[in-house]
Amino acid sequence: MFFVFMLVLGVVITWIEMPTGRNQYVYPYGIFELLLDLFLLCVLMTIIPKRWRKYTRGVITALLYTVALADTFCFVKYGSPITPSLLLLVGETNGREAGEFIAGNLNFDVIFSPFGWVLLVLIAHIFTVAFGKKIISHTPRPFSRRPYRALFGIAFSVLIVFAVIVTYANKVATWRLMSYEKPGEVEHELTKGKESAQLYAPLYRLFFSIRTNQLAARQVKKLIAAKNKVHVDSCSYTSPNIVLIIGESYNRHHSALYGYDKPTTPRQSKRATRELLMPFKDVVTPWNLTSFVFKLVFSMYTVDRKGEWCDYPLFPELFRVAGYHVTFLTNQFLPKAREAVYDFSGGFFLNHPELSASMFDLRNDSLYTYDEDLLKVYDKMVADGRLSLGNSIANRRSGVRKKGNLIIFHLMGQHMDYNKRYPKGREKFHSDDYDRPDLRPRQLNILAAYDNAIAYNDSVVDQILRRFENEEAIVIYLPDHGEECFDGILNKSGRQHSAKIDARLAREEFDIPFWIWCSHSYAVRHPEVYGRILDARKRPLMTDAFAHTLLYLAGIHSKDYLEQYDVLSPKFNEQRPRMLKMQVDYNKLDVKK
């Protein structure tokens, strides 16, 4: 009875949570793995002495139904089964809040949703336990004879052997996933697509979420220890307003600013002619995964230093200790129920209450469909007096005086799906604009959408620059990584995480645009900094070291600042290996520029 009802429960949950998206992978052997797992569980329970077996079975049954109900409820309510982010949100909820949440959400709409099917299985199980023996004793059993039992046993044995064969690879992948010691390793494992572990059952998803949160907690502990050691010797507040714009999935070779044959960046290109916007020619990212890049960009760590990224302080902490007012406006890294493990891995340290308070004075609390809406949040902060610009920054609401601003915009940029990154009616390119007979119509539409997303990003970035044209401000733009978009011989879109890093892959996924813009008043008042930027444009840079340049621009003097990593310093080490994914030195690849 236990075996049959748990099998039915697993089938029902699989049916309810079946992926329906065009690009979503459906694990074809989930039912076979469920059958195998339940069989092995029942075999293990037969080893337990009979007097304890029913209690063990009762505890396991209660656990499986509880997790199944929670998983299905999350799926119905938030469109997502149990994830590390959901578990983190639950961990931050006290008993009263949890009780109020359940009372307010467990209503008839939920009960009569697919969630109700799990309840029906539970009710049927309870009814069968209570009255099943009486029903079975009065029911004829035509297949109880020995020949039928033998045939059934043989057939079931063949089925179990088949299940072992087809699910072995997933069992190995699941064990590998659960054995990693860092959140980044977990995330990288999941980029393997069909080769990565398929967590088909709610209990596996729960174990994975618990494990991932444990790994994140270890790194948070190290980050807090590093935070407590932050020390700033002095600060000259060289740049009263520093703006960092972090883009997303930006292939440099699709930017007209870098010679692309489509006018994807008309506003940046126009500004570059006046030499206030200064594009750098040779900049790469250390990873092609957002979360890895964010950890390296925010930490004072570089890939050639000892330890891990979490052993070093985060640059916003240094800015705050120095007396800067730090604002973080993100359109991606906010905790949410449907957050993928990639976003969890990249944002857990930014959203941890203690670390967030040590880094940021102001943050947004909502995500938006389009990046331009993030500017409305910024404008409201200025209008409300929570954010002020100028040489002497005063928060009119709190009265806390600051001597400088660091404002970080984190955009969705060209994140997949590209056609969702810009409003309808803002299309600039169409499939018939491309002379690409090697591409199918669908691929041409994707290519046009990607270029449209870049053009829209150009307009958003330009709007940010407009807000600082009359201020003494410096703005830096860098995206997290590049993106494949039907260039070269591969003719694919997205990123090839498991591929060998060669010159072609490095060009498409690791080459990124990078520029620094100075307002006119900034260039006039800081000719030395402006001159250093002009001189540094051809230097080879990898963004894992960029935090050191930010400290120079602020005039922050600290033991954490090292000149050899500052691209604007005369002591910058141009010979430093630029290790991609800690595997291949970009400098040794023959990358076509």
C-alpha positions as CSV (number, residue, x, y, z in Angstrom):
1,M,0.0,0.0,0.0
2,F,2.8,2.4,0.9
3,F,4.6,1.6,-2.5
4,V,1.4,2.1,-4.5
5,F,0.3,5.4,-3.0
6,M,3.8,6.9,-3.0
7,L,4.1,5.9,-6.7
8,V,0.7,7.6,-7.4
9,L,1.8,10.6,-5.4
10,G,5.0,10.9,-7.5
11,V,3.1,10.6,-10.8
12,V,0.6,13.2,-9.8
13,I,3.3,15.7,-8.8
14,T,5.2,15.0,-12.0
15,W,2.0,15.7,-14.0
16,I,1.2,18.9,-12.1
17,E,4.7,20.4,-12.4
18,M,5.5,19.2,-15.9
19,P,7.5,21.9,-17.7
20,T,5.6,23.5,-20.6
21,G,8.1,26.1,-21.8
22,R,9.5,25.8,-25.3
23,N,13.1,25.6,-24.1
24,Q,12.5,23.7,-20.9
25,Y,13.9,20.2,-20.6
26,V,11.6,17.3,-19.6
27,Y,13.4,14.5,-17.8
28,P,12.1,11.4,-19.6
29,Y,13.0,8.8,-17.0
30,G,11.4,10.4,-13.9
31,I,8.8,7.7,-13.5
32,F,11.4,5.0,-13.8
33,E,13.6,6.7,-11.2
34,L,10.6,7.1,-8.9
35,L,9.8,3.4,-9.3
36,L,13.4,2.4,-8.5
37,D,13.7,4.7,-5.5
38,L,10.5,3.5,-4.0
39,F,11.5,-0.1,-4.5
40,L,14.8,0.4,-2.8
41,L,13.1,2.3,0.0
42,C,10.7,-0.6,0.6
43,V,13.6,-3.1,0.5
44,L,15.4,-1.0,3.2
45,M,12.2,-0.9,5.3
46,T,12.0,-4.7,5.3
47,I,15.3,-4.8,7.2
48,I,13.7,-2.9,10.1
49,P,12.2,-5.1,12.8
50,K,8.5,-5.6,12.3
51,R,7.5,-3.9,15.6
52,W,9.2,-0.7,14.5
53,R,8.4,-0.9,10.9
54,K,4.9,0.7,11.0
55,Y,6.2,3.7,13.0
56,T,9.1,4.1,10.5
57,R,6.6,3.8,7.6
58,G,4.3,6.4,9.3
59,V,7.1,8.9,9.7
60,I,8.4,8.5,6.1
61,T,4.8,8.8,4.8
62,A,4.2,11.9,6.8
63,L,7.5,13.4,5.6
64,L,6.9,12.6,1.9
65,Y,3.3,14.0,2.0
66,T,4.4,17.2,3.8
67,V,7.2,17.9,1.4
68,A,4.9,17.1,-1.6
69,L,2.2,19.4,-0.3
70,A,4.7,22.2,0.3
71,D,6.3,21.7,-3.1
72,T,3.0,21.7,-5.0
73,F,1.7,24.7,-3.0
74,C,4.8,26.7,-4.0
75,F,4.4,25.6,-7.6
76,V,0.7,26.7,-7.7
77,K,1.2,29.9,-5.8
78,Y,4.6,31.1,-7.3
79,G,5.0,29.0,-10.4
80,S,8.1,27.3,-8.9
81,P,8.7,24.2,-6.8
82,I,10.9,24.3,-3.7
83,T,14.1,26.3,-4.5
84,P,17.1,27.5,-2.4
85,S,15.6,31.0,-2.5
86,L,12.2,29.9,-1.3
87,L,13.8,28.0,1.5
88,L,15.9,31.1,2.5
89,L,12.7,33.2,2.6
90,V,11.0,30.6,4.8
91,G,14.0,30.6,7.1
92,E,13.6,34.3,7.6
93,T,10.0,33.9,8.6
94,N,8.9,33.5,12.2
95,G,6.1,31.3,13.4
96,R,3.5,34.0,13.6
97,E,4.2,35.2,10.1
98,A,4.2,31.6,8.8
99,G,0.8,30.9,10.4
100,E,-0.7,34.1,9.0
101,F,0.6,33.3,5.6
102,I,-0.8,29.8,5.6
103,A,-4.2,31.0,6.9
104,G,-4.4,33.7,4.3
105,N,-3.3,31.6,1.3
106,L,-4.7,28.1,1.9
107,N,-8.2,29.0,0.5
108,F,-10.7,27.4,-1.8
109,D,-8.9,28.7,-4.9
110,V,-5.7,26.8,-3.9
111,I,-7.6,23.7,-2.7
112,F,-9.5,23.5,-6.1
113,S,-6.2,24.1,-8.0
114,P,-3.9,21.2,-9.0
115,F,-2.8,21.4,-5.3
116,G,-6.1,19.6,-4.6
117,W,-4.9,16.5,-6.4
118,V,-2.2,15.9,-3.8
119,L,-4.8,16.3,-1.1
120,L,-7.0,13.8,-2.8
121,V,-4.2,11.2,-2.9
122,L,-3.6,11.9,0.8
123,I,-7.3,11.4,1.6
124,A,-7.5,8.2,-0.5
125,H,-4.4,6.9,1.4
126,I,-5.9,7.6,4.8
127,F,-9.3,6.0,3.7
128,T,-7.5,2.9,2.4
129,V,-5.5,2.5,5.6
130,A,-8.7,2.9,7.7
131,F,-11.0,0.6,5.6
132,G,-8.7,-1.1,3.1
133,K,-8.4,-4.5,4.9
134,K,-12.2,-4.9,5.0
135,I,-12.5,-4.0,1.3
136,I,-9.6,-6.3,0.3
137,S,-10.9,-9.3,2.3
138,H,-14.2,-9.2,0.3
139,T,-12.5,-8.6,-3.1
140,P,-11.7,-11.6,-5.4
141,R,-8.0,-11.9,-6.3
142,P,-7.7,-13.7,-9.6
143,F,-4.0,-13.0,-9.9
144,S,-3.0,-14.4,-6.5
145,R,-2.1,-17.9,-8.0
146,R,1.5,-18.8,-8.1
147,P,2.0,-18.7,-12.0
148,Y,0.6,-15.2,-12.2
149,R,2.7,-14.1,-9.3
150,A,5.8,-15.5,-10.9
151,L,5.1,-13.8,-14.2
152,F,4.5,-10.5,-12.4
153,G,7.7,-10.9,-10.4
154,I,9.7,-11.5,-13.6
155,A,8.1,-8.5,-15.4
156,F,8.8,-6.3,-12.4
157,S,12.4,-7.4,-12.1
158,V,13.0,-6.6,-15.8
159,L,11.4,-3.2,-15.2
160,I,13.7,-2.5,-12.2
161,V,16.8,-3.6,-14.1
162,F,15.7,-1.2,-17.0
163,A,15.2,1.6,-14.4
164,V,18.7,1.0,-13.0
165,I,20.2,1.3,-16.5
166,V,18.4,4.4,-17.7
167,T,18.7,6.3,-14.4
168,Y,22.3,5.5,-13.5
169,A,23.8,8.6,-15.1
170,N,21.3,10.8,-13.2
171,K,22.1,9.1,-9.9
172,V,25.8,9.8,-10.5
173,A,25.1,13.4,-11.4
174,T,22.9,13.9,-8.4
175,W,25.6,12.5,-6.1
176,R,28.1,14.8,-7.7
177,L,25.8,17.8,-7.3
178,M,25.2,17.2,-3.6
179,S,28.9,16.7,-2.9
180,Y,30.1,20.1,-4.0
181,E,31.5,22.5,-1.4
182,K,30.8,25.9,-3.0
183,P,27.7,27.5,-4.4
184,G,29.5,28.4,-7.6
185,E,30.4,24.8,-8.2
186,V,26.8,23.8,-7.7
187,E,25.7,26.4,-10.2
188,H,28.4,25.4,-12.7
189,E,27.2,21.8,-12.5
190,L,23.7,22.9,-13.4
191,T,24.9,24.7,-16.5
192,K,25.5,21.2,-18.1
193,G,21.9,21.0,-19.2
194,K,20.7,17.5,-19.9
195,E,23.9,16.1,-18.3
196,S,23.3,17.8,-15.0
197,A,21.3,16.2,-12.2
198,Q,17.5,16.1,-12.7
199,L,15.9,16.5,-9.3
200,Y,12.6,15.0,-10.2
201,A,11.1,14.5,-6.7
202,P,10.2,17.1,-4.1
203,L,12.3,15.5,-1.4
204,Y,15.4,15.8,-3.6
205,R,14.6,19.4,-4.3
206,L,14.3,20.0,-0.6
207,F,17.7,18.4,0.1
208,F,19.3,20.3,-2.6
209,S,17.9,23.6,-1.3
210,I,19.1,22.9,2.2
211,R,22.5,21.9,0.9
212,T,22.8,25.1,-1.2
213,N,21.8,27.3,1.7
214,Q,24.4,25.6,3.9
215,L,27.1,26.3,1.3
216,A,26.0,29.9,0.9
217,A,26.0,30.4,4.7
218,R,29.7,29.3,4.9
219,Q,30.7,32.0,2.4
220,V,28.6,34.6,4.2
221,K,30.4,33.8,7.4
222,K,33.7,34.4,5.7
223,L,32.4,37.7,4.1
224,I,31.3,38.9,7.6
225,A,34.7,38.2,9.0
226,A,36.3,40.1,6.1
227,K,33.8,43.0,6.6
228,N,34.8,43.3,10.2
229,K,38.4,43.9,9.2
230,V,37.8,46.7,6.7
231,H,39.9,49.7,7.3
232,V,40.3,52.9,5.3
233,D,43.4,55.0,6.1
234,S,42.1,58.2,4.3
235,C,39.9,59.3,1.4
236,S,40.3,62.4,-0.8
237,Y,36.9,62.0,-2.4
238,T,38.5,62.6,-5.8
239,S,35.3,61.8,-7.6
240,P,32.2,63.2,-5.8
241,N,29.8,61.1,-8.0
242,I,30.8,57.7,-9.2
243,V,28.3,55.7,-11.2
244,L,28.8,52.0,-12.1
245,I,26.5,50.5,-14.7
246,I,26.6,46.7,-14.9
247,G,25.1,45.3,-18.0
248,E,24.1,41.8,-18.9
249,S,25.0,39.3,-21.7
250,Y,26.7,41.9,-24.0
251,N,28.7,40.6,-26.9
252,R,31.2,43.4,-27.7
253,H,31.1,42.5,-31.4
254,H,27.5,43.5,-31.7
255,S,28.2,47.0,-30.5
256,A,28.5,49.7,-33.2
257,L,30.9,51.4,-30.7
258,Y,33.3,48.6,-31.5
259,G,32.8,48.4,-35.2
260,Y,29.6,46.3,-35.6
261,D,27.9,47.0,-39.0
262,K,24.5,47.6,-37.5
263,P,23.8,51.0,-35.7
264,T,23.1,49.3,-32.3
265,T,24.7,52.1,-30.2
266,P,24.1,55.4,-31.9
267,R,24.1,57.4,-28.6
268,Q,27.3,56.0,-27.2
269,S,29.0,56.3,-30.6
270,K,28.0,60.0,-30.8
271,R,29.3,60.6,-27.3
272,A,32.6,58.8,-28.1
273,T,33.3,61.3,-30.9
274,R,33.6,64.1,-28.2
275,E,36.1,61.9,-26.2
276,L,34.1,62.2,-23.0
277,L,33.0,58.6,-23.5
278,M,36.2,56.6,-23.8
279,P,35.8,52.9,-24.9
280,F,38.5,50.5,-23.9
281,K,39.8,48.2,-26.6
282,D,40.8,45.0,-24.8
283,V,38.6,44.0,-21.8
284,V,37.5,40.5,-20.9
285,T,35.4,39.0,-18.2
286,P,36.8,36.1,-16.0
287,W,33.6,34.0,-16.3
288,N,30.6,33.6,-18.6
289,L,28.3,33.2,-15.6
290,T,26.7,36.3,-14.0
291,S,27.0,35.0,-10.4
292,F,30.7,34.2,-10.7
293,V,31.4,37.6,-12.3
294,F,29.5,39.5,-9.6
295,K,31.4,37.8,-6.8
296,L,34.7,38.7,-8.5
297,V,33.7,42.2,-9.4
298,F,32.4,43.1,-6.0
299,S,35.2,41.5,-4.0
300,M,38.7,43.0,-3.7
301,Y,39.9,39.5,-4.6
302,T,41.5,38.7,-8.0
303,V,41.9,35.3,-9.6
304,D,45.7,35.3,-9.1
305,R,45.5,35.9,-5.3
306,K,45.4,33.4,-2.5
307,G,42.2,32.1,-1.0
308,E,38.6,32.6,-2.2
309,W,36.7,35.7,-3.2
310,C,34.8,35.6,0.1
311,D,38.0,36.0,2.1
312,Y,38.3,39.6,0.9
313,P,36.1,42.7,1.6
314,L,33.5,43.9,-0.9
315,F,34.3,47.2,-2.5
316,P,31.0,48.9,-1.4
317,E,32.0,48.3,2.2
318,L,35.2,50.3,1.7
319,F,33.2,53.1,0.1
320,R,30.8,53.3,3.0
321,V,33.6,53.2,5.6
322,A,35.3,56.0,3.6
323,G,32.2,58.2,3.8
324,Y,30.5,57.6,0.5
325,H,26.7,57.2,0.2
326,V,26.2,53.9,-1.7
327,T,23.1,53.2,-3.7
328,F,22.3,49.9,-5.4
329,L,19.6,49.6,-8.0
330,T,19.3,46.1,-9.4
331,N,16.8,44.7,-11.9
332,Q,17.9,41.1,-11.3
333,F,19.2,40.3,-7.8
334,L,16.3,40.6,-5.5
335,P,15.0,37.6,-3.5
336,K,11.9,36.1,-5.2
337,A,10.1,32.8,-5.1
338,R,10.8,31.9,-8.7
339,E,14.5,32.7,-8.5
340,A,16.7,30.3,-10.3
341,V,19.8,28.9,-8.6
342,Y,22.0,31.1,-10.8
343,D,20.4,34.3,-9.4
344,F,20.5,32.8,-5.9
345,S,24.2,32.1,-6.2
346,G,24.9,35.6,-7.5
347,G,22.7,37.5,-5.1
348,F,22.8,35.7,-1.8
349,F,25.7,37.9,-0.5
350,L,24.1,41.1,-1.8
351,N,20.8,40.3,-0.1
352,H,22.1,39.0,3.2
353,P,20.7,41.5,5.8
354,E,24.0,42.2,7.6
355,L,26.1,42.3,4.4
356,S,23.6,44.4,2.6
357,A,23.6,46.9,5.4
358,S,27.3,47.1,5.4
359,M,27.4,47.8,1.6
360,F,24.4,49.9,0.8
361,D,22.6,53.0,2.1
362,L,19.8,52.7,-0.4
363,R,18.3,49.9,-2.4
364,N,15.3,49.3,-4.6
365,D,12.8,46.6,-3.5
366,S,11.1,45.7,-6.8
367,L,12.0,44.2,-10.2
368,Y,10.8,45.6,-13.5
369,T,10.0,44.4,-16.9
370,Y,12.2,47.0,-18.6
371,D,15.4,48.6,-17.4
372,E,14.2,52.2,-18.0
373,D,11.7,51.7,-15.0
374,L,14.8,51.4,-12.8
375,L,15.5,55.1,-13.6
376,K,12.1,56.1,-12.3
377,V,13.1,54.5,-8.9
378,Y,16.3,56.6,-9.0
379,D,14.4,59.8,-9.9
380,K,12.0,59.2,-7.0
381,M,14.9,58.7,-4.6
382,V,16.3,62.1,-5.7
383,A,12.9,63.7,-5.5
384,D,12.2,62.3,-2.0
385,G,15.6,63.6,-0.7
386,R,17.0,60.2,0.0
387,L,19.7,60.7,-2.6
388,S,21.5,64.0,-3.3
389,L,24.2,64.9,-5.8
390,G,27.1,67.3,-5.4
391,N,30.5,67.8,-3.7
392,S,28.9,67.7,-0.2
393,I,26.2,65.1,-0.2
394,A,23.5,65.6,2.4
395,N,20.6,63.2,2.9
396,R,17.8,65.7,3.5
397,R,15.6,63.1,5.1
398,S,18.0,61.6,7.7
399,G,20.4,64.5,8.0
400,V,23.4,62.2,7.6
401,R,26.1,64.0,5.6
402,K,28.2,62.2,3.0
403,K,31.1,63.4,1.0
404,G,30.5,61.4,-2.2
405,N,28.1,59.2,-4.0
406,L,28.6,55.7,-5.4
407,I,25.6,54.7,-7.5
408,I,25.4,51.2,-9.0
409,F,22.8,50.3,-11.7
410,H,22.5,46.6,-12.4
411,L,20.5,46.2,-15.6
412,M,18.8,43.1,-17.2
413,G,20.4,44.3,-20.5
414,Q,20.4,41.5,-23.1
415,H,19.4,38.7,-20.8
416,M,17.5,35.9,-22.6
417,D,14.8,36.0,-23.9
418,Y,16.1,39.0,-25.9
419,N,12.7,39.9,-27.3
420,K,11.5,40.5,-23.7
421,R,14.2,43.0,-22.9
422,Y,12.6,46.0,-24.8
423,P,9.1,47.3,-25.1
424,K,6.9,46.5,-28.1
425,G,7.2,49.2,-30.8
426,R,10.8,49.8,-30.0
427,E,12.1,47.4,-32.7
428,K,14.8,48.8,-34.8
429,F,16.0,45.7,-36.6
430,H,14.1,42.9,-38.4
431,S,15.0,39.6,-39.8
432,D,15.1,40.9,-43.4
433,D,17.9,43.4,-42.4
434,Y,20.4,40.5,-42.3
435,D,22.1,38.9,-45.3
436,R,22.6,35.6,-43.6
437,P,21.4,32.7,-45.8
438,D,23.1,30.3,-43.3
439,L,20.4,31.1,-40.7
440,R,16.8,29.9,-40.5
441,P,14.0,32.4,-40.1
442,R,13.7,31.7,-36.4
443,Q,17.4,32.3,-35.9
444,L,17.2,35.5,-37.9
445,N,14.4,36.7,-35.6
446,I,16.5,35.9,-32.5
447,L,19.5,37.8,-34.0
448,A,17.3,40.8,-34.7
449,A,15.9,40.7,-31.2
450,Y,19.4,40.6,-29.7
451,D,20.4,43.6,-31.6
452,N,17.2,45.4,-30.7
453,A,18.0,44.6,-27.0
454,I,21.4,46.3,-27.4
455,A,19.8,49.3,-29.1
456,Y,17.3,49.6,-26.2
457,N,20.2,49.2,-23.7
458,D,21.9,52.1,-25.5
459,S,18.9,54.3,-24.9
460,V,18.8,53.3,-21.2
461,V,22.5,54.0,-20.7
462,D,22.2,57.3,-22.4
463,Q,19.3,58.3,-20.0
464,I,21.6,57.5,-17.1
465,L,24.3,59.7,-18.5
466,R,21.9,62.6,-19.1
467,R,21.1,62.6,-15.3
468,F,24.8,63.3,-14.6
469,E,25.8,65.7,-17.4
470,N,25.5,68.7,-15.1
471,E,27.2,67.1,-12.2
472,E,30.9,66.4,-11.4
473,A,30.5,62.8,-12.2
474,I,32.3,59.8,-13.7
475,V,30.4,56.8,-15.1
476,I,31.7,53.3,-15.8
477,Y,30.0,50.7,-18.0
478,L,30.8,47.1,-17.9
479,P,28.6,44.0,-18.6
480,D,29.0,40.7,-16.7
481,H,29.9,38.6,-19.7
482,G,29.3,38.1,-23.5
483,E,26.9,36.0,-25.4
484,E,26.8,33.8,-28.5
485,C,24.5,35.2,-31.2
486,F,25.1,33.3,-34.4
487,D,28.6,34.5,-35.1
488,G,31.4,32.4,-36.5
489,I,31.1,28.8,-37.3
490,L,28.9,27.8,-34.3
491,N,25.7,29.6,-35.3
492,K,24.1,29.3,-31.8
493,S,22.7,31.7,-29.3
494,G,23.2,31.7,-25.5
495,R,26.4,30.4,-23.8
496,Q,28.3,27.1,-24.2
497,H,29.1,26.4,-20.6
498,S,30.6,22.9,-21.0
499,A,32.6,23.7,-24.2
500,K,36.3,23.9,-24.3
501,I,37.6,27.5,-24.1
502,D,39.2,28.3,-27.4
503,A,39.8,31.6,-29.3
504,R,36.3,31.6,-30.9
505,L,34.5,31.0,-27.6
506,A,36.6,33.6,-25.8
507,R,35.7,36.2,-28.5
508,E,32.0,35.6,-28.3
509,E,31.5,35.0,-24.6
510,F,34.4,36.7,-22.8
511,D,35.1,39.8,-24.8
512,I,33.0,42.6,-23.4
513,P,32.5,46.3,-24.0
514,F,33.9,48.6,-21.4
515,W,34.0,52.4,-21.3
516,I,34.4,55.3,-18.9
517,W,32.5,58.6,-19.4
518,C,33.3,61.9,-17.7
519,S,31.0,64.8,-17.4
520,H,32.5,68.0,-18.8
521,S,32.9,69.6,-15.4
522,Y,34.6,66.4,-14.1
523,A,37.1,66.4,-17.0
524,V,37.9,70.1,-16.4
525,R,38.4,69.7,-12.7
526,H,40.3,66.4,-12.8
527,P,42.6,66.6,-15.9
528,E,45.0,64.1,-14.4
529,V,42.3,61.4,-14.0
530,Y,41.0,62.2,-17.5
531,G,44.4,61.9,-19.0
532,R,45.0,58.6,-17.2
533,I,41.8,57.2,-18.7
534,L,42.8,58.3,-22.2
535,D,46.2,56.7,-21.8
536,A,44.7,53.4,-20.5
537,R,42.3,52.7,-23.3
538,K,44.4,50.1,-25.0
539,R,45.6,48.3,-21.8
540,P,44.5,44.7,-21.4
541,L,42.1,44.4,-18.5
542,M,40.1,41.7,-16.9
543,T,37.1,42.8,-14.7
544,D,38.0,40.7,-11.7
545,A,40.5,43.5,-10.8
546,F,38.2,46.5,-11.5
547,A,37.4,47.2,-7.9
548,H,40.9,48.5,-7.4
549,T,40.3,51.2,-10.1
550,L,37.1,52.2,-8.4
551,L,39.1,52.9,-5.2
552,Y,41.5,55.0,-7.1
553,L,38.7,57.1,-8.6
554,A,37.3,57.7,-5.1
555,G,40.7,58.5,-3.6
556,I,40.4,55.7,-1.1
557,H,43.7,54.8,0.6
558,S,43.5,51.3,2.1
559,K,45.7,48.2,2.4
560,D,43.1,46.5,0.2
561,Y,44.0,48.8,-2.8
562,L,46.8,47.4,-4.9
563,E,48.2,49.6,-7.8
564,Q,49.2,46.7,-10.0
565,Y,45.5,45.8,-10.4
566,D,44.4,49.4,-11.1
567,V,44.2,49.9,-14.9
568,L,44.6,53.7,-14.5
569,S,47.8,53.4,-12.5
570,P,51.3,53.7,-14.0
571,K,52.1,50.6,-12.0
572,F,49.4,48.5,-13.6
573,N,50.6,45.0,-14.5
574,E,49.8,44.6,-18.2
575,Q,51.5,41.1,-18.2
576,R,49.1,39.6,-15.6
577,P,47.5,36.4,-17.0
578,R,43.8,36.8,-17.7
579,M,42.5,33.4,-16.7
580,L,39.1,32.5,-18.1
581,K,37.2,30.3,-15.8
582,M,40.5,29.7,-14.0
583,Q,41.5,27.4,-16.9
584,V,42.8,29.3,-20.0
585,D,44.9,32.5,-20.2
586,Y,43.2,34.8,-22.7
587,N,46.5,36.4,-23.5
588,K,47.7,33.2,-25.1
589,L,44.7,32.7,-27.3
590,D,44.7,34.0,-30.9
591,V,41.5,35.9,-30.5
592,K,40.2,37.7,-33.7
593,K,39.5,41.3,-32.7
